[in-house]
Amino acid sequence: MSEPPVRVVITGMGVMTPLGDSPSELWQRLLAGESALREWPDLAADGYRCTRACRIESFTAEPLRRGRSLALAAARQSLGHAGLPLPPARTGVYIGSTLGESEAFERTPSDDAINLADYMAPSFTDGVRAHFGLTGPQQSLATACAAGNYAVGTAFAALRSGQVPVALAGGVEPFSRLSMVGFSRARAMASDACRPFDVRRNGMILGEGAAMFVLERADDALQRGIEPLAEVVSLGLSCDAFHPTAPQPQGTGMRAAMQAALTIAGITPAQIDWVNAHGTGTRASDAAEAKALHELFSAGLPPVSGSKGALGHALGAASAIELALCVQGLLTQTVPPTPGHEQPEIEGGIACTPEPRPSRLRWVMNNAFAFGGLNSALLLRAWEG
């Protein structure tokens, strides 16, 4: 008779976001209907077409190391939350990002002293390991907007295999003018606001931030006297290989990733109590995700929410920040509202949560989809002992 799979749990989390620098502050401000979206005079002064974004106003750091500083701030929070201010030396570090330190890329054309190799995504894992004196494995996941899910899934696998005693995992993305210009030229930026799954949606809004998690084997956490926050159960992945930037229009790859997560977990769609959608507010991505959700949950959709209308799209950090919201939702048994969403499309639309909804929540699916058809769905379960 085979042994039951090793249970992996989240025991600590920390965030740095435009709506708060702790999970509880972020959660309360989101439930209260606040949004970080505003005009930025520096973007207007520099002549950018898009001057509205969600940025962290209260955080200062050396510009070339802003991302690393955000990662360290979130990591310290998460370790303190987990009761591990000094983590074991063999702790593994797994961090996702789209670009790394974008400021370095933006300065390079006029500053040949910058060595870009020192500022790519691995600079975040290098910085966290050095700061805490860690010698365990590390991995940098540059899987664009799905990077946070990938990082947590990689940590989950390392813990299950016994490769590490503890893992630090998450996503980091400092605000990127380079990304903003690219999305703007691709006509993917919203003219005023991000409206996930809304009939009036016309694009995304850029954000920034970091979220880090402490993951452990459940038995180890309980032996330390720590009550887990949530259990990580499975990560479903797929790749469309359809187009460099556009999703497969029918959402087949998105659905495949969600189904893979369910199959690995051994549950059915009917058992999902809440879907935290990718919900970028772009015409193509939301339409494909809506089709995928309707096909997977053909018997009836569970509550669906999205937070990018209030937080912007933090690219490689987005799914990690949203994972923190998923954990908060499980802890408080509440589905959060969907800022920017007011009117779903009549045909095949998704009616997202308009306000906080107290619910019985056991299973939540965190969706994250990226350019190149990189699709991910991470399944969490409320901790039940």
Secondary structure, DSSP 8 states (H G I E B T S, - for coil): -------EEEEEEEEEBTTBSSHHHHHHHHHTT----EE-HHHHHTT-S--EE---SS----GGGHHHHHHHHHHHHHHHHTT-SS--TT-EEEEE-SSSSHHHHHHGGG-TT--GGGTSTHHHHHHHHHHHT--S-EEEE--GGGHHHHHHHHHHHHHHTTS-SEEEEEEEE---HHHHHHHHHTT-B-SS---TTBTT---B-B--EEEEEEEEEHHHHHHTT---SEEEEEEEEEE--S-SSS--TT-HHHHHHHHHHHHHHT--GGG--EEE------HHHHHHHHHHHHHHTTT----EE--HHHH-B-GGGHHHHHHHHHHHHHHHTEE---TT---B-TTT-----SS-EE---SEEEEEEEEGGGEEEEEEEEE---
